[in-house]
Amino acid sequence: MNKRLFAILGETNGMYIPLYPDRGRQQNLRPKGRNRPVPFPDELTK
């Protein structure tokens, strides 16, 4: 389904937003022992 979505976006000039095709796994995890998290800014919380 993702391949078809990006094919349609390409055919209809819908790639103005930098979207990248799904490559399978997510890469949103940090390796342990690196890059300690920083405190979240107060102005961005409710």
PDB file with one MODEL, atoms N, CA, C and O in Angstrom:
MODEL        1
ATOM      1  N   MET A   1       0.817  -1.181   0.000  1.00  0.00           N
ATOM      2  CA  MET A   1       0.000   0.000   0.000  1.00  0.00           C
ATOM      3  C   MET A   1       0.873   1.262   0.000  1.00  0.00           C
ATOM      4  O   MET A   1       0.540   2.243  -0.664  1.00  0.00           O
ATOM      5  N   ASN A   2       1.984   1.239   0.741  1.00  0.00           N
ATOM      6  CA  ASN A   2       2.857   2.415   0.766  1.00  0.00           C
ATOM      7  C   ASN A   2       3.439   2.727  -0.606  1.00  0.00           C
ATOM      8  O   ASN A   2       3.544   3.893  -0.989  1.00  0.00           O
ATOM      9  N   LYS A   3       3.815   1.690  -1.344  1.00  0.00           N
ATOM     10  CA  LYS A   3       4.364   1.923  -2.684  1.00  0.00           C
ATOM     11  C   LYS A   3       3.335   2.614  -3.566  1.00  0.00           C
ATOM     12  O   LYS A   3       3.669   3.529  -4.319  1.00  0.00           O
ATOM     13  N   ARG A   4       2.086   2.177  -3.473  1.00  0.00           N
ATOM     14  CA  ARG A   4       1.020   2.779  -4.280  1.00  0.00           C
ATOM     15  C   ARG A   4       0.781   4.227  -3.856  1.00  0.00           C
ATOM     16  O   ARG A   4       0.595   5.096  -4.708  1.00  0.00           O
ATOM     17  N   LEU A   5       0.784   4.497  -2.546  1.00  0.00           N
ATOM     18  CA  LEU A   5       0.604   5.853  -2.054  1.00  0.00           C
ATOM     19  C   LEU A   5       1.653   6.786  -2.640  1.00  0.00           C
ATOM     20  O   LEU A   5       1.316   7.853  -3.153  1.00  0.00           O
ATOM     21  N   PHE A   6       2.920   6.394  -2.569  1.00  0.00           N
ATOM     22  CA  PHE A   6       3.973   7.264  -3.077  1.00  0.00           C
ATOM     23  C   PHE A   6       3.964   7.347  -4.595  1.00  0.00           C
ATOM     24  O   PHE A   6       4.389   8.355  -5.159  1.00  0.00           O
ATOM     25  N   ALA A   7       3.492   6.318  -5.259  1.00  0.00           N
ATOM     26  CA  ALA A   7       3.328   6.396  -6.712  1.00  0.00           C
ATOM     27  C   ALA A   7       2.275   7.435  -7.064  1.00  0.00           C
ATOM     28  O   ALA A   7       2.474   8.242  -7.973  1.00  0.00           O
ATOM     29  N   ILE A   8       1.153   7.419  -6.345  1.00  0.00           N
ATOM     30  CA  ILE A   8       0.085   8.397  -6.591  1.00  0.00           C
ATOM     31  C   ILE A   8       0.579   9.806  -6.267  1.00  0.00           C
ATOM     32  O   ILE A   8       0.326  10.736  -7.034  1.00  0.00           O
ATOM     33  N   LEU A   9       1.278   9.978  -5.146  1.00  0.00           N
ATOM     34  CA  LEU A   9       1.810  11.295  -4.796  1.00  0.00           C
ATOM     35  C   LEU A   9       2.761  11.803  -5.874  1.00  0.00           C
ATOM     36  O   LEU A   9       2.728  12.984  -6.220  1.00  0.00           O
ATOM     37  N   GLY A  10       3.598  10.936  -6.400  1.00  0.00           N
ATOM     38  CA  GLY A  10       4.523  11.326  -7.464  1.00  0.00           C
ATOM     39  C   GLY A  10       3.809  11.706  -8.748  1.00  0.00           C
ATOM     40  O   GLY A  10       4.215  12.648  -9.428  1.00  0.00           O
ATOM     41  N   GLU A  11       2.754  10.987  -9.086  1.00  0.00           N
ATOM     42  CA  GLU A  11       1.991  11.248 -10.315  1.00  0.00           C
ATOM     43  C   GLU A  11       1.187  12.534 -10.229  1.00  0.00           C
ATOM     44  O   GLU A  11       0.892  13.150 -11.253  1.00  0.00           O
ATOM     45  N   THR A  12       0.830  12.945  -9.022  1.00  0.00           N
ATOM     46  CA  THR A  12      -0.058  14.103  -8.839  1.00  0.00           C
ATOM     47  C   THR A  12       0.649  15.308  -8.225  1.00  0.00           C
ATOM     48  O   THR A  12       0.000  16.208  -7.693  1.00  0.00           O
ATOM     49  N   ASN A  13       1.979  15.323  -8.298  1.00  0.00           N
ATOM     50  CA  ASN A  13       2.775  16.418  -7.734  1.00  0.00           C
ATOM     51  C   ASN A  13       2.495  16.628  -6.258  1.00  0.00           C
ATOM     52  O   ASN A  13       2.487  17.765  -5.785  1.00  0.00           O
ATOM     53  N   GLY A  14       2.265  15.550  -5.524  1.00  0.00           N
ATOM     54  CA  GLY A  14       1.973  15.640  -4.109  1.00  0.00           C
ATOM     55  C   GLY A  14       3.201  15.494  -3.228  1.00  0.00           C
ATOM     56  O   GLY A  14       3.078  15.263  -2.025  1.00  0.00           O
ATOM     57  N   MET A  15       4.375  15.627  -3.809  1.00  0.00           N
ATOM     58  CA  MET A  15       5.600  15.438  -3.045  1.00  0.00           C
ATOM     59  C   MET A  15       6.231  16.764  -2.616  1.00  0.00           C
ATOM     60  O   MET A  15       7.445  16.838  -2.423  1.00  0.00           O
ATOM     61  N   TYR A  16       5.420  17.806  -2.466  1.00  0.00           N
ATOM     62  CA  TYR A  16       5.951  19.104  -2.028  1.00  0.00           C
ATOM     63  C   TYR A  16       6.426  19.049  -0.579  1.00  0.00           C
ATOM     64  O   TYR A  16       7.361  19.760  -0.210  1.00  0.00           O
ATOM     65  N   ILE A  17       5.801  18.225   0.237  1.00  0.00           N
ATOM     66  CA  ILE A  17       6.236  18.013   1.609  1.00  0.00           C
ATOM     67  C   ILE A  17       7.301  16.922   1.555  1.00  0.00           C
ATOM     68  O   ILE A  17       7.104  15.920   0.867  1.00  0.00           O
ATOM     69  N   PRO A  18       8.417  17.081   2.255  1.00  0.00           N
ATOM     70  CA  PRO A  18       9.449  16.049   2.162  1.00  0.00           C
ATOM     71  C   PRO A  18       9.050  14.752   2.873  1.00  0.00           C
ATOM     72  O   PRO A  18       9.458  14.504   4.008  1.00  0.00           O
ATOM     73  N   LEU A  19       8.256  13.939   2.197  1.00  0.00           N
ATOM     74  CA  LEU A  19       7.862  12.624   2.717  1.00  0.00           C
ATOM     75  C   LEU A  19       8.794  11.586   2.124  1.00  0.00           C
ATOM     76  O   LEU A  19       9.193  11.682   0.964  1.00  0.00           O
ATOM     77  N   TYR A  20       9.131  10.609   2.917  1.00  0.00           N
ATOM     78  CA  TYR A  20      10.017   9.566   2.438  1.00  0.00           C
ATOM     79  C   TYR A  20       9.292   8.229   2.506  1.00  0.00           C
ATOM     80  O   TYR A  20       8.588   7.956   3.479  1.00  0.00           O
ATOM     81  N   PRO A  21       9.455   7.395   1.488  1.00  0.00           N
ATOM     82  CA  PRO A  21       8.786   6.093   1.492  1.00  0.00           C
ATOM     83  C   PRO A  21       9.176   5.280   2.726  1.00  0.00           C
ATOM     84  O   PRO A  21      10.291   5.384   3.237  1.00  0.00           O
ATOM     85  N   ASP A  22       8.244   4.485   3.177  1.00  0.00           N
ATOM     86  CA  ASP A  22       8.465   3.609   4.325  1.00  0.00           C
ATOM     87  C   ASP A  22       9.525   2.582   3.972  1.00  0.00           C
ATOM     88  O   ASP A  22       9.449   1.933   2.928  1.00  0.00           O
ATOM     89  N   ARG A  23      10.509   2.436   4.838  1.00  0.00           N
ATOM     90  CA  ARG A  23      11.572   1.463   4.593  1.00  0.00           C
ATOM     91  C   ARG A  23      11.480   0.286   5.547  1.00  0.00           C
ATOM     92  O   ARG A  23      12.443  -0.462   5.715  1.00  0.00           O
ATOM     93  N   GLY A  24      10.321   0.123   6.173  1.00  0.00           N
ATOM     94  CA  GLY A  24      10.149  -1.018   7.055  1.00  0.00           C
ATOM     95  C   GLY A  24      10.143  -0.619   8.515  1.00  0.00           C
ATOM     96  O   GLY A  24       9.121  -0.158   9.023  1.00  0.00           O
ATOM     97  N   ARG A  25      11.253  -0.785   9.195  1.00  0.00           N
ATOM     98  CA  ARG A  25      11.336  -0.535  10.626  1.00  0.00           C
ATOM     99  C   ARG A  25      11.445   0.956  10.931  1.00  0.00           C
ATOM    100  O   ARG A  25      11.915   1.740  10.107  1.00  0.00           O
ATOM    101  N   GLN A  26      11.007   1.327  12.120  1.00  0.00           N
ATOM    102  CA  GLN A  26      11.151   2.699  12.583  1.00  0.00           C
ATOM    103  C   GLN A  26      12.554   2.900  13.121  1.00  0.00           C
ATOM    104  O   GLN A  26      13.165   1.971  13.648  1.00  0.00           O
ATOM    105  N   GLN A  27      13.057   4.104  12.988  1.00  0.00           N
ATOM    106  CA  GLN A  27      14.391   4.436  13.482  1.00  0.00           C
ATOM    107  C   GLN A  27      14.294   5.560  14.504  1.00  0.00           C
ATOM    108  O   GLN A  27      15.034   6.541  14.425  1.00  0.00           O
ATOM    109  N   ASN A  28      13.380   5.420  15.467  1.00  0.00           N
ATOM    110  CA  ASN A  28      13.156   6.500  16.416  1.00  0.00           C
ATOM    111  C   ASN A  28      13.664   6.179  17.822  1.00  0.00           C
ATOM    112  O   ASN A  28      13.279   6.847  18.782  1.00  0.00           O
ATOM    113  N   LEU A  29      14.510   5.182  17.953  1.00  0.00           N
ATOM    114  CA  LEU A  29      15.046   4.819  19.252  1.00  0.00           C
ATOM    115  C   LEU A  29      16.511   5.233  19.347  1.00  0.00           C
ATOM    116  O   LEU A  29      17.244   5.194  18.359  1.00  0.00           O
ATOM    117  N   ARG A  30      16.928   5.633  20.555  1.00  0.00           N
ATOM    118  CA  ARG A  30      18.320   6.020  20.776  1.00  0.00           C
ATOM    119  C   ARG A  30      19.095   4.829  21.328  1.00  0.00           C
ATOM    120  O   ARG A  30      18.549   4.031  22.089  1.00  0.00           O
ATOM    121  N   PRO A  31      20.358   4.709  20.951  1.00  0.00           N
ATOM    122  CA  PRO A  31      21.180   3.660  21.547  1.00  0.00           C
ATOM    123  C   PRO A  31      21.437   3.963  23.026  1.00  0.00           C
ATOM    124  O   PRO A  31      21.600   5.125  23.399  1.00  0.00           O
ATOM    125  N   LYS A  32      21.473   2.946  23.854  1.00  0.00           N
ATOM    126  CA  LYS A  32      21.752   3.143  25.279  1.00  0.00           C
ATOM    127  C   LYS A  32      23.151   3.725  25.465  1.00  0.00           C
ATOM    128  O   LYS A  32      24.089   3.390  24.742  1.00  0.00           O
ATOM    129  N   GLY A  33      23.259   4.609  26.461  1.00  0.00           N
ATOM    130  CA  GLY A  33      24.560   5.160  26.791  1.00  0.00           C
ATOM    131  C   GLY A  33      24.972   6.365  25.979  1.00  0.00           C
ATOM    132  O   GLY A  33      26.036   6.931  26.227  1.00  0.00           O
ATOM    133  N   ARG A  34      24.167   6.776  25.019  1.00  0.00           N
ATOM    134  CA  ARG A  34      24.494   7.945  24.198  1.00  0.00           C
ATOM    135  C   ARG A  34      23.395   8.981  24.313  1.00  0.00           C
ATOM    136  O   ARG A  34      22.252   8.656  24.633  1.00  0.00           O
ATOM    137  N   ASN A  35      23.740  10.207  24.054  1.00  0.00           N
ATOM    138  CA  ASN A  35      22.781  11.311  23.962  1.00  0.00           C
ATOM    139  C   ASN A  35      21.743  11.296  25.073  1.00  0.00           C
ATOM    140  O   ASN A  35      20.613  10.850  24.874  1.00  0.00           O
ATOM    141  N   ARG A  36      22.128  11.778  26.224  1.00  0.00           N
ATOM    142  CA  ARG A  36      21.197  11.847  27.344  1.00  0.00           C
ATOM    143  C   ARG A  36      20.031  12.765  26.978  1.00  0.00           C
ATOM    144  O   ARG A  36      20.239  13.786  26.322  1.00  0.00           O
ATOM    145  N   PRO A  37      18.822  12.425  27.386  1.00  0.00           N
ATOM    146  CA  PRO A  37      17.686  13.298  27.092  1.00  0.00           C
ATOM    147  C   PRO A  37      17.816  14.617  27.853  1.00  0.00           C
ATOM    148  O   PRO A  37      18.328  14.655  28.972  1.00  0.00           O
ATOM    149  N   VAL A  38      17.351  15.679  27.236  1.00  0.00           N
ATOM    150  CA  VAL A  38      17.368  16.995  27.878  1.00  0.00           C
ATOM    151  C   VAL A  38      15.982  17.281  28.444  1.00  0.00           C
ATOM    152  O   VAL A  38      15.000  16.714  27.965  1.00  0.00           O
ATOM    153  N   PRO A  39      15.877  18.149  29.453  1.00  0.00           N
ATOM    154  CA  PRO A  39      14.558  18.487  29.993  1.00  0.00           C
ATOM    155  C   PRO A  39      13.693  19.145  28.917  1.00  0.00           C
ATOM    156  O   PRO A  39      14.181  19.910  28.085  1.00  0.00           O
ATOM    157  N   PHE A  40      12.411  18.830  28.955  1.00  0.00           N
ATOM    158  CA  PHE A  40      11.483  19.418  27.988  1.00  0.00           C
ATOM    159  C   PHE A  40      11.248  20.883  28.384  1.00  0.00           C
ATOM    160  O   PHE A  40      11.022  21.162  29.561  1.00  0.00           O
ATOM    161  N   PRO A  41      11.294  21.823  27.429  1.00  0.00           N
ATOM    162  CA  PRO A  41      11.120  23.230  27.756  1.00  0.00           C
ATOM    163  C   PRO A  41       9.758  23.526  28.368  1.00  0.00           C
ATOM    164  O   PRO A  41       8.739  23.043  27.876  1.00  0.00           O
ATOM    165  N   ASP A  42       9.732  24.318  29.441  1.00  0.00           N
ATOM    166  CA  ASP A  42       8.478  24.662  30.118  1.00  0.00           C
ATOM    167  C   ASP A  42       7.471  25.333  29.180  1.00  0.00           C
ATOM    168  O   ASP A  42       6.267  25.114  29.309  1.00  0.00           O
ATOM    169  N   GLU A  43       7.951  26.141  28.245  1.00  0.00           N
ATOM    170  CA  GLU A  43       7.025  26.871  27.365  1.00  0.00           C
ATOM    171  C   GLU A  43       6.290  25.949  26.389  1.00  0.00           C
ATOM    172  O   GLU A  43       5.364  26.386  25.706  1.00  0.00           O
ATOM    173  N   LEU A  44       6.690  24.697  26.318  1.00  0.00           N
ATOM    174  CA  LEU A  44       6.036  23.746  25.434  1.00  0.00           C
ATOM    175  C   LEU A  44       5.148  22.749  26.180  1.00  0.00           C
ATOM    176  O   LEU A  44       4.694  21.764  25.599  1.00  0.00           O
ATOM    177  N   THR A  45       4.907  23.001  27.445  1.00  0.00           N
ATOM    178  CA  THR A  45       4.020  22.118  28.220  1.00  0.00           C
ATOM    179  C   THR A  45       2.802  22.896  28.685  1.00  0.00           C
ATOM    180  O   THR A  45       2.825  24.125  28.753  1.00  0.00           O
ATOM    181  N   LYS A  46       1.741  22.172  29.005  1.00  0.00           N
ATOM    182  CA  LYS A  46       0.503  22.808  29.466  1.00  0.00           C
ATOM    183  C   LYS A  46       0.492  22.911  30.965  1.00  0.00           C
ATOM    184  O   LYS A  46      -0.470  23.419  31.541  1.00  0.00           O
TER     185      LYS A  46
ENDMDL
END
